[in-house]
Amino acid sequence: VTHASITGNAHFYAKSEAEAFEQIRVLLSFLPSSCSEMPPVSDEYKPPLKSLKDHNVMPNDRKKSYDVKEIIRGILDSSYFFEVQEYFARNIVVGFGRLAGRPVGVIANQPRVLAGVLDVNASDKASRFIRFCDAFNIPLLTFVDTPGYLPGIDQEHSGIIRHGAKLLYAYSEATVPKFTVIMRKAYGGAYIAMCSRHLGANIVIAWPTAEIAVMGPEGAANIIFKREILNSHEPEKTRIEKVKEYEEKFANPYVAASRGYVDMIIEPDKTRNALIKGLELAKIKRSTKYSKRHGNLPL
């Protein structure tokens, strides 16, 4: 359990030998025989057991958490998600699933744990998984809802800049098709790191609930409109008005879409079909890698 939950050295945890063999069997079902082949496609597949249209996906209050795994299962075939490193760095979720029979690697912020922030362990966990998928030609599907990087002296002393750079490196180096779904919060540097258009995402989808900004509306309004709030006869009322003004002008997906950072803004229940069409188009994707020994991964 120590290596599955604390060190991250163990990717799977089984209570018996039979369970361990079953996990290996499932893992291999997503992988090609070698890196020179494409992942195995299943001709028989079923839609999710419960689509995103069948339940309320996003809490009305942006401060409330939810389980991102429910969203993942609402998009993948048969609602089946094979999670990797389930017990380690739980603020980010990684694992395998299928879309229209095609294997995909899923990376998602988990708002239920630490609000979905990125930290040292989450960055390492996601980076390794991304590189593994890229090594075996498995397309990447990223779900974004993160308020930023975890602040604090412990994180700084642990090298959050260096570890965070691994995530940017892994995404930007990956040559497989990359799809990004911005569900809610996409703030600051963490938004960039989670497979943004700037890191080479092929298709970026945003839900109407997406907030793409430097920081949250409350913090931004307190900084940008600080003088107006302090000089107001009713500071709290003015602050609330400025927060709403910031939300309308900046904390939404429409500004990002107008600048080309988002390809489409759709309702959550339309996401599965959009991703399947994207995978079909991605069949013709060709990537050119220039001759070199290797990149300098920020270890």
Phi and psi in degrees as GROMACS dihedral restraints (atoms count N, CA, C in turn):
[ dihedral_restraints ]
;  ai    aj    ak    al  type     phi  dphi    fc
    3     4     5     6     1   -56.9    20    10
    4     5     6     7     1   -46.5    20    10
    6     7     8     9     1   -78.3    20    10
    7     8     9    10     1   -17.8    20    10
    9    10    11    12     1   -84.6    20    10
   10    11    12    13     1   -30.3    20    10
   12    13    14    15     1  -113.1    20    10
   13    14    15    16     1   -25.5    20    10
   15    16    17    18     1  -109.3    20    10
   16    17    18    19     1   -53.2    20    10
   18    19    20    21     1   -84.6    20    10
   19    20    21    22     1   -28.3    20    10
   21    22    23    24     1    80.2    20    10
   22    23    24    25     1     8.4    20    10
   24    25    26    27     1   -70.9    20    10
   25    26    27    28     1   -31.7    20    10
   27    28    29    30     1   -97.6    20    10
   28    29    30    31     1   126.7    20    10
   30    31    32    33     1   -87.5    20    10
   31    32    33    34     1   -23.7    20    10
   33    34    35    36     1  -135.2    20    10
   34    35    36    37     1   152.1    20    10
   36    37    38    39     1  -127.3    20    10
   37    38    39    40     1   125.6    20    10
   39    40    41    42     1  -126.5    20    10
   40    41    42    43     1   144.3    20    10
   42    43    44    45     1   -88.1    20    10
   43    44    45    46     1   -12.0    20    10
   45    46    47    48     1  -150.1    20    10
   46    47    48    49     1   166.3    20    10
   48    49    50    51     1   -65.3    20    10
   49    50    51    52     1   -38.7    20    10
   51    52    53    54     1   -62.4    20    10
   52    53    54    55     1   -41.6    20    10
   54    55    56    57     1   -65.7    20    10
   55    56    57    58     1   -37.6    20    10
   57    58    59    60     1   -64.5    20    10
   58    59    60    61     1   -43.5    20    10
   60    61    62    63     1   -63.8    20    10
   61    62    63    64     1   -37.6    20    10
   63    64    65    66     1   -65.2    20    10
   64    65    66    67     1   -40.6    20    10
   66    67    68    69     1   -62.8    20    10
   67    68    69    70     1   -41.0    20    10
   69    70    71    72     1   -63.7    20    10
   70    71    72    73     1   -42.6    20    10
   72    73    74    75     1   -60.5    20    10
   73    74    75    76     1   -45.1    20    10
   75    76    77    78     1   -65.4    20    10
   76    77    78    79     1   -43.5    20    10
   78    79    80    81     1   -57.9    20    10
   79    80    81    82     1   -47.3    20    10
   81    82    83    84     1   -66.0    20    10
   82    83    84    85     1   -24.0    20    10
   84    85    86    87     1   -67.6    20    10
   85    86    87    88     1   -19.0    20    10
   87    88    89    90     1   -92.3    20    10
   88    89    90    91     1   -13.3    20    10
   90    91    92    93     1  -105.8    20    10
   91    92    93    94     1   147.7    20    10
   93    94    95    96     1   -75.4    20    10
   94    95    96    97     1   169.6    20    10
   96    97    98    99     1   -69.1    20    10
   97    98    99   100     1   -26.2    20    10
   99   100   101   102     1  -154.8    20    10
  100   101   102   103     1   171.6    20    10
  102   103   104   105     1   -71.2    20    10
  103   104   105   106     1   -12.1    20    10
  105   106   107   108     1   -88.9    20    10
  106   107   108   109     1    -3.1    20    10
  108   109   110   111     1  -111.2    20    10
  109   110   111   112     1   164.2    20    10
  111   112   113   114     1   -90.3    20    10
  112   113   114   115     1   154.0    20    10
  114   115   116   117     1   -61.1    20    10
  115   116   117   118     1   149.6    20    10
  117   118   119   120     1   -67.5    20    10
  118   119   120   121     1   132.1    20    10
  120   121   122   123     1  -102.1    20    10
  121   122   123   124     1   133.3    20    10
  123   124   125   126     1   -91.0    20    10
  124   125   126   127     1   126.4    20    10
  126   127   128   129     1   -75.1    20    10
  127   128   129   130     1   -24.6    20    10
  129   130   131   132     1  -107.8    20    10
  130   131   132   133     1   119.2    20    10
  132   133   134   135     1  -146.5    20    10
  133   134   135   136     1   156.5    20    10
  135   136   137   138     1  -122.6    20    10
  136   137   138   139     1   151.4    20    10
  138   139   140   141     1   -67.5    20    10
  139   140   141   142     1   170.0    20    10
  141   142   143   144     1   -56.9    20    10
  142   143   144   145     1   147.5    20    10
  144   145   146   147     1   -64.1    20    10
  145   146   147   148     1   -31.5    20    10
  147   148   149   150     1  -141.8    20    10
  148   149   150   151     1   110.3    20    10
  150   151   152   153     1   -76.0    20    10
  151   152   153   154     1   166.1    20    10
  153   154   155   156     1   -66.4    20    10
  154   155   156   157     1   -16.6    20    10
  156   157   158   159     1   -76.0    20    10
  157   158   159   160     1   -19.7    20    10
  159   160   161   162     1   -82.1    20    10
  160   161   162   163     1   -10.6    20    10
  162   163   164   165     1  -150.2    20    10
  163   164   165   166     1   162.4    20    10
  165   166   167   168     1   -70.7    20    10
  166   167   168   169     1   112.6    20    10
  168   169   170   171     1   -75.7    20    10
  169   170   171   172     1   -51.4    20    10
  171   172   173   174     1  -111.9    20    10
  172   173   174   175     1   130.1    20    10
  174   175   176   177     1   -61.1    20    10
  175   176   177   178     1   145.6    20    10
  177   178   179   180     1   -65.5    20    10
  178   179   180   181     1   -32.2    20    10
  180   181   182   183     1   -88.2    20    10
  181   182   183   184     1   120.7    20    10
  183   184   185   186     1   -65.1    20    10
  184   185   186   187     1   -16.6    20    10
  186   187   188   189     1   -85.6    20    10
  187   188   189   190     1    -9.9    20    10
  189   190   191   192     1   -85.8    20    10
  190   191   192   193     1   146.0    20    10
  192   193   194   195     1   -93.2    20    10
  193   194   195   196     1   172.1    20    10
  195   196   197   198     1  -158.7    20    10
  196   197   198   199     1   167.7    20    10
  198   199   200   201     1   -93.5    20    10
  199   200   201   202     1   110.9    20    10
  201   202   203   204     1   -65.0    20    10
  202   203   204   205     1   -21.5    20    10
  204   205   206   207     1   -64.6    20    10
  205   206   207   208     1   -30.2    20    10
  207   208   209   210     1   -65.9    20    10
  208   209   210   211     1   -37.4    20    10
  210   211   212   213     1   -68.7    20    10
  211   212   213   214     1   -43.3    20    10
  213   214   215   216     1   -59.0    20    10
  214   215   216   217     1   -45.8    20    10
  216   217   218   219     1   -67.6    20    10
  217   218   219   220     1   -24.2    20    10
  219   220   221   222     1   -77.7    20    10
  220   221   222   223     1    -3.6    20    10
  222   223   224   225     1  -117.1    20    10
  223   224   225   226     1   -35.8    20    10
  225   226   227   228     1   -76.1    20    10
  226   227   228   229     1   157.3    20    10
  228   229   230   231     1   -55.4    20    10
  229   230   231   232     1   134.1    20    10
  231   232   233   234     1    55.5    20    10
  232   233   234   235     1    14.8    20    10
  234   235   236   237     1    58.5    20    10
  235   236   237   238     1    26.3    20    10
  237   238   239   240     1   -96.1    20    10
  238   239   240   241     1   124.3    20    10
  240   241   242   243     1  -130.3    20    10
  241   242   243   244     1   119.5    20    10
  243   244   245   246     1   -98.4    20    10
  244   245   246   247     1   100.4    20    10
  246   247   248   249     1   -81.3    20    10
  247   248   249   250     1   143.4    20    10
  249   250   251   252     1  -113.0    20    10
  250   251   252   253     1   139.3    20    10
  252   253   254   255     1    50.9    20    10
  253   254   255   256     1    51.2    20    10
  255   256   257   258     1   -59.9    20    10
  256   257   258   259     1   -33.9    20    10
  258   259   260   261     1   -97.7    20    10
  259   260   261   262     1    -1.1    20    10
  261   262   263   264     1  -111.5    20    10
  262   263   264   265     1   136.2    20    10
  264   265   266   267     1    46.7    20    10
  265   266   267   268     1    62.8    20    10
  267   268   269   270     1   -68.7    20    10
  268   269   270   271     1    -8.8    20    10
  270   271   272   273     1   -74.2    20    10
  271   272   273   274     1    -5.3    20    10
  273   274   275   276     1  -136.1    20    10
  274   275   276   277     1   141.7    20    10
  276   277   278   279     1  -115.6    20    10
  277   278   279   280     1   132.7    20    10
  279   280   281   282     1  -133.9    20    10
  280   281   282   283     1   150.7    20    10
  282   283   284   285     1   169.8    20    10
  283   284   285   286     1  -175.0    20    10
  285   286   287   288     1  -113.4    20    10
  286   287   288   289     1   151.6    20    10
  288   289   290   291     1  -158.5    20    10
  289   290   291   292     1  -171.5    20    10
  291   292   293   294     1  -133.5    20    10
  292   293   294   295     1   146.0    20    10
  294   295   296   297     1  -123.9    20    10
  295   296   297   298     1   116.0    20    10
  297   298   299   300     1    52.4    20    10
  298   299   300   301     1    38.2    20    10
  300   301   302   303     1    88.2    20    10
  301   302   303   304     1   -11.3    20    10
  303   304   305   306     1   -93.5    20    10
  304   305   306   307     1   131.3    20    10
  306   307   308   309     1   -64.4    20    10
  307   308   309   310     1   140.6    20    10
  309   310   311   312     1  -137.2    20    10
  310   311   312   313     1   150.4    20    10
  312   313   314   315     1  -100.0    20    10
  313   314   315   316     1   128.3    20    10
  315   316   317   318     1  -108.5    20    10
  316   317   318   319     1   132.4    20    10
  318   319   320   321     1  -127.2    20    10
  319   320   321   322     1   128.5    20    10
  321   322   323   324     1  -148.3    20    10
  322   323   324   325     1   138.2    20    10
  324   325   326   327     1   -68.9    20    10
  325   326   327   328     1   143.0    20    10
  327   328   329   330     1  -111.4    20    10
  328   329   330   331     1    97.3    20    10
  330   331   332   333     1   -60.5    20    10
  331   332   333   334     1   -20.2    20    10
  333   334   335   336     1   -72.2    20    10
  334   335   336   337     1   -19.4    20    10
  336   337   338   339     1  -120.9    20    10
  337   338   339   340     1   117.6    20    10
  339   340   341   342     1    53.3    20    10
  340   341   342   343     1    29.4    20    10
  342   343   344   345     1    62.2    20    10
  343   344   345   346     1    11.8    20    10
  345   346   347   348     1    82.7    20    10
  346   347   348   349     1    19.7    20    10
  348   349   350   351     1   -68.8    20    10
  349   350   351   352     1   159.6    20    10
  351   352   353   354     1   -94.7    20    10
  352   353   354   355     1   135.9    20    10
  354   355   356   357     1  -136.3    20    10
  355   356   357   358     1  -170.8    20    10
  357   358   359   360     1   -57.7    20    10
  358   359   360   361     1   -52.9    20    10
  360   361   362   363     1   -67.8    20    10
  361   362   363   364     1   -39.3    20    10
  363   364   365   366     1   -63.8    20    10
  364   365   366   367     1   -39.5    20    10
  366   367   368   369     1   -64.5    20    10
  367   368   369   370     1   -42.9    20    10
  369   370   371   372     1   -65.1    20    10
  370   371   372   373     1   -44.3    20    10
  372   373   374   375     1   -60.6    20    10
  373   374   375   376     1   -48.9    20    10
  375   376   377   378     1   -68.3    20    10
  376   377   378   379     1   -40.0    20    10
  378   379   380   381     1   -61.0    20    10
  379   380   381   382     1   -45.9    20    10
  381   382   383   384     1   -63.4    20    10
  382   383   384   385     1   -41.7    20    10
  384   385   386   387     1   -65.5    20    10
  385   386   387   388     1   -40.9    20    10
  387   388   389   390     1   -60.9    20    10
  388   389   390   391     1   -45.5    20    10
  390   391   392   393     1   -67.3    20    10
  391   392   393   394     1   -34.0    20    10
  393   394   395   396     1   -64.0    20    10
  394   395   396   397     1   -47.0    20    10
  396   397   398   399     1   -62.0    20    10
  397   398   399   400     1   -41.9    20    10
  399   400   401   402     1   -64.8    20    10
  400   401   402   403     1   -33.5    20    10
  402   403   404   405     1   -66.7    20    10
  403   404   405   406     1   -26.7    20    10
  405   406   407   408     1  -116.2    20    10
  406   407   408   409     1    23.9    20    10
  408   409   410   411     1    61.8    20    10
  409   410   411   412     1    33.5    20    10
  411   412   413   414     1   -99.4    20    10
  412   413   414   415     1   120.2    20    10
  414   415   416   417     1   -58.3    20    10
  415   416   417   418     1   151.9    20    10
  417   418   419   420     1  -107.1    20    10
  418   419   420   421     1   134.2    20    10
  420   421   422   423     1  -123.7    20    10
  421   422   423   424     1   115.9    20    10
  423   424   425   426     1  -114.1    20    10
  424   425   426   427     1   129.2    20    10
  426   427   428   429     1  -109.0    20    10
  427   428   429   430     1   125.6    20    10
  429   430   431   432     1  -112.4    20    10
  430   431   432   433     1   125.2    20    10
  432   433   434   435     1  -158.7    20    10
  433   434   435   436     1    84.6    20    10
  435   436   437   438     1  -138.0    20    10
  436   437   438   439     1   135.2    20    10
  438   439   440   441     1   -83.9    20    10
  439   440   441   442     1    -4.7    20    10
  441   442   443   444     1   139.3    20    10
  442   443   444   445     1  -161.6    20    10
  444   445   446   447     1   -89.6    20    10
  445   446   447   448     1   147.9    20    10
  447   448   449   450     1   -67.0    20    10
  448   449   450   451     1   120.2    20    10
  450   451   452   453     1   -80.4    20    10
  451   452   453   454     1   163.7    20    10
  453   454   455   456     1   134.3    20    10
  454   455   456   457     1   152.7    20    10
  456   457   458   459     1   -63.5    20    10
  457   458   459   460     1   -38.0    20    10
  459   460   461   462     1   -59.5    20    10
  460   461   462   463     1   -42.3    20    10
  462   463   464   465     1   -68.0    20    10
  463   464   465   466     1   -41.2    20    10
  465   466   467   468     1   -62.5    20    10
  466   467   468   469     1   -45.0    20    10
  468   469   470   471     1   -69.7    20    10
  469   470   471   472     1   -23.7    20    10
  471   472   473   474     1   -83.7    20    10
  472   473   474   475     1    -4.8    20    10
  474   475   476   477     1    86.7    20    10
  475   476   477   478     1    45.5    20    10
  477   478   479   480     1   -60.4    20    10
  478   479   480   481     1   -32.1    20    10
  480   481   482   483     1   -65.3    20    10
  481   482   483   484     1   -45.2    20    10
  483   484   485   486     1   -67.3    20    10
  484   485   486   487     1   -44.7    20    10
  486   487   488   489     1   -69.1    20    10
  487   488   489   490     1   -38.9    20    10
  489   490   491   492     1   -63.3    20    10
  490   491   492   493     1   -32.6    20    10
  492   493   494   495     1   -65.5    20    10
  493   494   495   496     1   -26.6    20    10
  495   496   497   498     1   -61.7    20    10
  496   497   498   499     1   -38.1    20    10
  498   499   500   501     1   -66.8    20    10
  499   500   501   502     1   -44.1    20    10
  501   502   503   504     1   -62.1    20    10
  502   503   504   505     1   -42.1    20    10
  504   505   506   507     1   -62.8    20    10
  505   506   507   508     1   -46.6    20    10
  507   508   509   510     1   -61.9    20    10
  508   509   510   511     1   -45.1    20    10
  510   511   512   513     1   -66.7    20    10
  511   512   513   514     1   -46.7    20    10
  513   514   515   516     1   -68.5    20    10
  514   515   516   517     1   -28.9    20    10
  516   517   518   519     1   -81.7    20    10
  517   518   519   520     1   -25.3    20    10
  519   520   521   522     1   -63.0    20    10
  520   521   522   523     1   134.7    20    10
  522   523   524   525     1  -104.8    20    10
  523   524   525   526     1    -5.4    20    10
  525   526   527   528     1   -74.4    20    10
  526   527   528   529     1   162.5    20    10
  528   529   530   531     1   -58.1    20    10
  529   530   531   532     1   137.5    20    10
  531   532   533   534     1  -126.3    20    10
  532   533   534   535     1   123.1    20    10
  534   535   536   537     1  -121.1    20    10
  535   536   537   538     1   137.3    20    10
  537   538   539   540     1  -126.3    20    10
  538   539   540   541     1   134.1    20    10
  540   541   542   543     1  -120.0    20    10
  541   542   543   544     1   113.9    20    10
  543   544   545   546     1   -92.2    20    10
  544   545   546   547     1   110.9    20    10
  546   547   548   549     1   -89.0    20    10
  547   548   549   550     1   -44.3    20    10
  549   550   551   552     1  -147.6    20    10
  550   551   552   553     1  -102.2    20    10
  552   553   554   555     1   -75.6    20    10
  553   554   555   556     1   131.8    20    10
  555   556   557   558     1  -141.9    20    10
  556   557   558   559     1    82.6    20    10
  558   559   560   561     1  -107.7    20    10
  559   560   561   562     1   137.5    20    10
  561   562   563   564     1    55.7    20    10
  562   563   564   565     1  -143.3    20    10
  564   565   566   567     1   -64.4    20    10
  565   566   567   568     1   -29.2    20    10
  567   568   569   570     1   -66.9    20    10
  568   569   570   571     1   -34.5    20    10
  570   571   572   573     1   -62.8    20    10
  571   572   573   574     1   -43.9    20    10
  573   574   575   576     1   -61.0    20    10
  574   575   576   577     1   -43.5    20    10
  576   577   578   579     1   -68.7    20    10
  577   578   579   580     1   -27.0    20    10
  579   580   581   582     1   -86.6    20    10
  580   581   582   583     1    59.3    20    10
  582   583   584   585     1    53.8    20    10
  583   584   585   586     1    54.0    20    10
  585   586   587   588     1   -75.9    20    10
  586   587   588   589     1   173.5    20    10
  588   589   590   591     1   -57.8    20    10
  589   590   591   592     1   -31.4    20    10
  591   592   593   594     1   -67.1    20    10
  592   593   594   595     1   -22.0    20    10
  594   595   596   597     1   -99.8    20    10
  595   596   597   598     1     8.9    20    10
  597   598   599   600     1   100.5    20    10
  598   599   600   601     1    18.0    20    10
  600   601   602   603     1   -59.8    20    10
  601   602   603   604     1   131.8    20    10
  603   604   605   606     1   -76.9    20    10
  604   605   606   607     1   -39.6    20    10
  606   607   608   609     1  -135.3    20    10
  607   608   609   610     1   128.1    20    10
  609   610   611   612     1  -116.6    20    10
  610   611   612   613     1   119.1    20    10
  612   613   614   615     1  -109.5    20    10
  613   614   615   616     1   139.0    20    10
  615   616   617   618     1  -125.2    20    10
  616   617   618   619     1   140.8    20    10
  618   619   620   621     1   -87.9    20    10
  619   620   621   622     1   158.7    20    10
  621   622   623   624     1   -57.3    20    10
  622   623   624   625     1   -22.2    20    10
  624   625   626   627     1   -82.3    20    10
  625   626   627   628     1    -3.6    20    10
  627   628   629   630     1   -65.4    20    10
  628   629   630   631     1   140.7    20    10
  630   631   632   633     1  -126.2    20    10
  631   632   633   634     1   102.0    20    10
  633   634   635   636     1  -105.8    20    10
  634   635   636   637     1   109.1    20    10
  636   637   638   639     1  -159.9    20    10
  637   638   639   640     1   172.8    20    10
  639   640   641   642     1   -67.2    20    10
  640   641   642   643     1   -38.8    20    10
  642   643   644   645     1  -155.6    20    10
  643   644   645   646     1   178.7    20    10
  645   646   647   648     1   -65.4    20    10
  646   647   648   649     1   153.9    20    10
  648   649   650   651     1   -55.7    20    10
  649   650   651   652     1   -40.1    20    10
  651   652   653   654     1   -63.9    20    10
  652   653   654   655     1   -49.9    20    10
  654   655   656   657     1   -65.4    20    10
  655   656   657   658     1   -40.8    20    10
  657   658   659   660     1   -65.0    20    10
  658   659   660   661     1   -43.6    20    10
  660   661   662   663     1   -64.1    20    10
  661   662   663   664     1   -38.4    20    10
  663   664   665   666     1   -64.6    20    10
  664   665   666   667     1   -29.3    20    10
  666   667   668   669     1   -87.0    20    10
  667   668   669   670     1   -51.0    20    10
  669   670   671   672     1   -66.7    20    10
  670   671   672   673     1   -40.8    20    10
  672   673   674   675     1  -108.1    20    10
  673   674   675   676     1    25.7    20    10
  675   676   677   678     1   -55.6    20    10
  676   677   678   679     1   -47.5    20    10
  678   679   680   681     1   -64.1    20    10
  679   680   681   682     1   -44.1    20    10
  681   682   683   684     1   -63.7    20    10
  682   683   684   685     1   -38.0    20    10
  684   685   686   687     1   -67.9    20    10
  685   686   687   688     1   -44.1    20    10
  687   688   689   690     1   -66.3    20    10
  688   689   690   691     1   -34.9    20    10
  690   691   692   693     1   -85.2    20    10
  691   692   693   694     1    -3.5    20    10
  693   694   695   696     1   -77.3    20    10
  694   695   696   697     1   149.7    20    10
  696   697   698   699     1   -72.5    20    10
  697   698   699   700     1   -24.5    20    10
  699   700   701   702     1  -128.1    20    10
  700   701   702   703     1    79.3    20    10
  702   703   704   705     1   -54.4    20    10
  703   704   705   706     1   -44.7    20    10
  705   706   707   708     1   -66.3    20    10
  706   707   708   709     1   -40.5    20    10
  708   709   710   711     1   -64.9    20    10
  709   710   711   712     1   -42.0    20    10
  711   712   713   714     1   -64.4    20    10
  712   713   714   715     1   -40.3    20    10
  714   715   716   717     1   -61.4    20    10
  715   716   717   718     1   -44.7    20    10
  717   718   719   720     1   -61.7    20    10
  718   719   720   721     1   -40.7    20    10
  720   721   722   723     1   -65.1    20    10
  721   722   723   724     1   -39.8    20    10
  723   724   725   726     1   -71.4    20    10
  724   725   726   727     1   -34.0    20    10
  726   727   728   729     1   -62.5    20    10
  727   728   729   730     1   -44.6    20    10
  729   730   731   732     1   -64.7    20    10
  730   731   732   733     1   -38.7    20    10
  732   733   734   735     1   -63.0    20    10
  733   734   735   736     1   -41.9    20    10
  735   736   737   738     1   -64.9    20    10
  736   737   738   739     1   -40.4    20    10
  738   739   740   741     1   -59.7    20    10
  739   740   741   742     1   -44.9    20    10
  741   742   743   744     1   -68.7    20    10
  742   743   744   745     1   -36.5    20    10
  744   745   746   747     1   -85.7    20    10
  745   746   747   748     1   -37.4    20    10
  747   748   749   750     1  -125.5    20    10
  748   749   750   751     1   -41.6    20    10
  750   751   752   753     1   -82.5    20    10
  751   752   753   754     1    62.1    20    10
  753   754   755   756     1  -154.9    20    10
  754   755   756   757     1   167.7    20    10
  756   757   758   759     1   -82.2    20    10
  757   758   759   760     1    -8.3    20    10
  759   760   761   762     1   -75.2    20    10
  760   761   762   763     1   -36.5    20    10
  762   763   764   765     1   -64.9    20    10
  763   764   765   766     1   -45.1    20    10
  765   766   767   768     1   -62.7    20    10
  766   767   768   769     1   -37.8    20    10
  768   769   770   771     1   -66.2    20    10
  769   770   771   772     1   -37.8    20    10
  771   772   773   774     1   -66.8    20    10
  772   773   774   775     1   -22.7    20    10
  774   775   776   777     1   -97.4    20    10
  775   776   777   778     1     2.9    20    10
  777   778   779   780     1    87.4    20    10
  778   779   780   781     1     9.4    20    10
  780   781   782   783     1   -85.8    20    10
  781   782   783   784     1   -16.2    20    10
  783   784   785   786     1  -127.8    20    10
  784   785   786   787     1   133.6    20    10
  786   787   788   789     1   -86.1    20    10
  787   788   789   790     1   -37.0    20    10
  789   790   791   792     1  -152.4    20    10
  790   791   792   793     1   146.7    20    10
  792   793   794   795     1  -114.8    20    10
  793   794   795   796     1   113.3    20    10
  795   796   797   798     1  -134.5    20    10
  796   797   798   799     1   164.7    20    10
  798   799   800   801     1   -72.9    20    10
  799   800   801   802     1   151.6    20    10
  801   802   803   804     1   -53.4    20    10
  802   803   804   805     1   -38.5    20    10
  804   805   806   807     1   -72.3    20    10
  805   806   807   808     1    -8.7    20    10
  807   808   809   810     1   -93.3    20    10
  808   809   810   811     1    -4.4    20    10
  810   811   812   813     1   -65.9    20    10
  811   812   813   814     1   -44.6    20    10
  813   814   815   816     1   -57.8    20    10
  814   815   816   817     1   -48.7    20    10
  816   817   818   819     1   -63.4    20    10
  817   818   819   820     1   -38.4    20    10
  819   820   821   822     1   -64.4    20    10
  820   821   822   823     1   -39.8    20    10
  822   823   824   825     1   -69.9    20    10
  823   824   825   826     1   -38.3    20    10
  825   826   827   828     1   -63.4    20    10
  826   827   828   829     1   -42.3    20    10
  828   829   830   831     1   -63.5    20    10
  829   830   831   832     1   -38.2    20    10
  831   832   833   834     1   -63.8    20    10
  832   833   834   835     1   -40.2    20    10
  834   835   836   837     1   -64.0    20    10
  835   836   837   838     1   -37.0    20    10
  837   838   839   840     1   -64.4    20    10
  838   839   840   841     1   -42.9    20    10
  840   841   842   843     1   -67.1    20    10
  841   842   843   844     1   -33.4    20    10
  843   844   845   846     1   -68.4    20    10
  844   845   846   847     1   -12.0    20    10
  846   847   848   849     1   -59.3    20    10
  847   848   849   850     1   -29.1    20    10
  849   850   851   852     1   -95.1    20    10
  850   851   852   853     1     5.8    20    10
  852   853   854   855     1   -65.6    20    10
  853   854   855   856     1   133.2    20    10
  855   856   857   858     1  -126.7    20    10
  856   857   858   859     1   131.3    20    10
  858   859   860   861     1  -118.7    20    10
  859   860   861   862     1   135.8    20    10
  861   862   863   864     1  -103.1    20    10
  862   863   864   865     1   122.8    20    10
  864   865   866   867     1  -109.1    20    10
  865   866   867   868     1   124.6    20    10
  867   868   869   870     1   -77.4    20    10
  868   869   870   871     1   149.2    20    10
  870   871   872   873     1   -66.0    20    10
  871   872   873   874     1   123.6    20    10
  873   874   875   876     1  -164.6    20    10
  874   875   876   877     1   164.9    20    10
  876   877   878   879     1   -65.9    20    10
  877   878   879   880     1   -57.0    20    10
  879   880   881   882     1  -176.1    20    10
  880   881   882   883     1   162.4    20    10
  882   883   884   885     1   -76.0    20    10
  883   884   885   886     1   165.7    20    10
  885   886   887   888     1   -99.1    20    10
  886   887   888   889     1    83.2    20    10
  888   889   890   891     1   -60.0    20    10
  889   890   891   892     1   129.4    20    10
  891   892   893   894     1   -71.7    20    10
  892   893   894   895     1    81.8    20    10
